[in-house]
Amino acid sequence: MLAAEIIAIGSELLAPDRTDTNSLWLTEKLNRIGIDVKLKTIVGDDDARLEELIKDAVKRSRVVITTGGLGPTEDDITRKVVARALGLRLLLDEKVLNEIRARFQSFGMTMPERNSRQAMVIDGAEILPNPNGTAPGLYLEHEGCSIALFPGPPREMNPMFENHVQSRLEKLAGDLRFARRVLRVAGMGESAVDEKIAPIYTRYENPQTTILFNSSEIEIHLRAHGRTEADAEALLDDLSLKIEEALGNSVFSFRGETMEEVVGRRLSITGFTVAVAESCTGGLIAQRLTNVPGSSKYFTEGVVTYSNESKTRLLGVDKELIREFGAVSQQVARDMARGVRHRAHTDFGLAVTGIAGPDGGTEDKPVGLVYIALADDAHTEHKRLMLPGDRELIRWRASQAALDMLRRRLI
Amino acid sequence: MLAAEIIAIGSELLAPDRTDTNSLWLTEKLNRIGIDVKLKTIVGDDDARLEELIKDAVKRSRVVITTGGLGPTEDDITRKVVARALGLRLLLDEKVLNEIRARFQSFGMTMPERNSRQAMVIDGAEILPNPNGTAPGLYLEHEGCSIALFPGPPREMNPMFENHVQSRLEKLAGDLRFARRVLRVAGMGESAVDEKIAPIYTRYENPQTTILFNSSEIEIHLRAHGRTEADAEALLDDLSLKIEEALGNSVFSFRGETMEEVVGRRLSITGFTVAVAESCTGGLIAQRLTNVPGSSKYFTEGVVTYSNESKTRLLGVDKELIREFGAVSQQVARDMARGVRHRAHTDFGLAVTGIAGPDGGTEDKPVGLVYIALADDAHTEHKRLMLPGDRELIRWRASQAALDMLRRRLI
């Protein structure tokens, strides 16, 4: 596979709270066309370091992509330093200059003098038009290396890559095409998943399989290559199917969809409706369900009943039940699910009550104890969970388990 | 300032969905003691590239930190390649070997032979003990460069850095100490903020000021240095105060606290309670409020009334009002706030109704139109917002504006 490296340029990217999302996006795109990212670097507005990086990069990698540093200020050093590292001249391109001027005029402004820097072009490079900003990109072939320089803002960089660079790199990459798929699993532990599917996926070198444990979910990442994208997809179809046979309903998503998207689609298709009653998840389930566009078709209402009084008033939970079994109990969870369904006149009522911590746990009912319940017109089911993690994670995992209970009922 | 670079090692870190969080953590730590991170690299399990990187790094940077690649498998190349790059031998350390054996024994296991690799030590390096894993770290001074090798898992790396490396680097860094602060702003646009505070912060070289626009919030990042941390903090205090004077109540957070933490603390202190009625935010406000530990003291209940029928049944919103003005109107928002307050018997009722899109917008009431309202016993206020962005962003911004309305009332 062809080797690429990505260099992100800009001192602001070295702050402790900044991640370089451009390189993730580019990696996805490059992998898909069969190019391997071997190295990623983040460097500040630092002439000497950048020059050394560029010199090394063009020697060791077939493709070098930089993002950032094409702005109009003194700090924007990419054009200048790349030219110097490659031993090429920097020339003013009148056509680019006129385009930048015209762009400013179209907003009723005069181009500030400093923006003329952005019309400087490395000798022999092609211009990559940037319809979403003033800084054009550059593309050049130099001593067997393909070099593309992009501006930093994703809304400028992404279409420039897709429209002007991707197809060139595809030709370089040759015949292999790659495809990726993410399967998501709920309701099983990581080792249980691996035990069931390792005998399957280890038989394949193509697709390659990686299992990731990602807060409340297990993700199975598959990556395949073939002569065409369709070939690669067919290999993914084949292995996905075998994994699904081994894990059954626990695989809830085959294209990376979220749990709430999967549940939402099933509700949409079946025409059923749902209402939600939450205690420890505090609105998280309602929020997740309603984050899906069009959710008003199947989600009518949710209540967050934090106090016992509100459980009784809003859901009709029996006061005696709360006194006898406590607010965190299977009895109350079941009553909440039935209550919200009845009052909202929906097909399903989904409820959660539990202790998310850090306080409020006891020996009998420790932090992490959660009851979930699901009611329809015929019966009510419930489940007792002991969830590990901090408050945020317990809430997330509880919401996931509740949505998963509904998903399984809808199959 | 002393220059450092960080090298993250491991092919899995080059996947399109992995971010290198170790380098962010290390940057924060290094900056605090006055060391600048000049370069960050992510490299796979790739002998040649790693060797070149290490050679360049020790030449150009005073401090080089690597994370990852210290495990027991063939893929774990850090020890071997760093030794080769520095021209140093790799020796088996019997003491370390015995410690790894003992660690396995303490779990009732025999050490697999391959783990003996982890007892290989670069000639002249000091061992950094790792109480949370089998791979010890290494620290060495080589031709004027301080080099630390850490394992990749944060729960192993973080305490190893804090307990064994931080104080050495502090001595190297010399007398300057650094401090950082993040001020968060709500209810003002980015250019309005900059216009008000640029005349202030541009007068200071120390602290340095950066303004970041981060989804719904504007963050003002301040960084100062002084002879002691207290000196640096005093400089931050001084500039923060001036910025606060210029922006007034719009600065809601001085130490990076979230809006819900700030609102929660004010409710806690004052003893007031709140209930929430949400339409387009779908539970997001309740979820944010209840994400704060101890929120059951001031948050009693929330309702997510997606359907018109539920607005009437759960909140007592007048049907005629909905028919006359529509569910997305100031009249309905105000009625929702009054209704939820009245029924929940709380001090405040907070309500949101709007159109989050992508569908449901009309010419009169386009996507992004949101009304927020806040009721107490004496009166009800409301605000009309036109929020830009996609569904998720509109929902987030609406929740932020609503919480901010409550925060301002509590001042």
Interface residues (C-beta under 8 A of the other chain):
Chain A: E12 L14 A15 P16 D17 R18 T19 L24 W25 T27 E28 N31 V37 K38 L39 K40 T41 I42 V43 G44 D46 A48 R49 E52 L53 D56 R60 T210 L212 H221 V276 E278 T281 G282 G283 L284 I285 A286 Q287 L289 T290 N291 P293 G294 S295 S296 F299 T300 E301 G302 V303 V304 T305 Y306 S307 E309 S310 R313 L314 R343 A344 G357 P358 D359 G360 R391 E392 R395
Chain B: E12 L14 A15 P16 D17 R18 T19 L24 W25 T27 E28 N31 V37 K38 L39 K40 T41 I42 V43 G44 D46 A48 R49 E52 D56 R60 R180 T210 H221 V276 E278 T281 G282 G283 L284 I285 A286 Q287 L289 T290 N291 P293 G294 S295 S296 F299 T300 E301 G302 V303 V304 T305 Y306 S307 E309 S310 R313 L314 R343 A344 G357 P358 D359 G360 R391 E392 R395
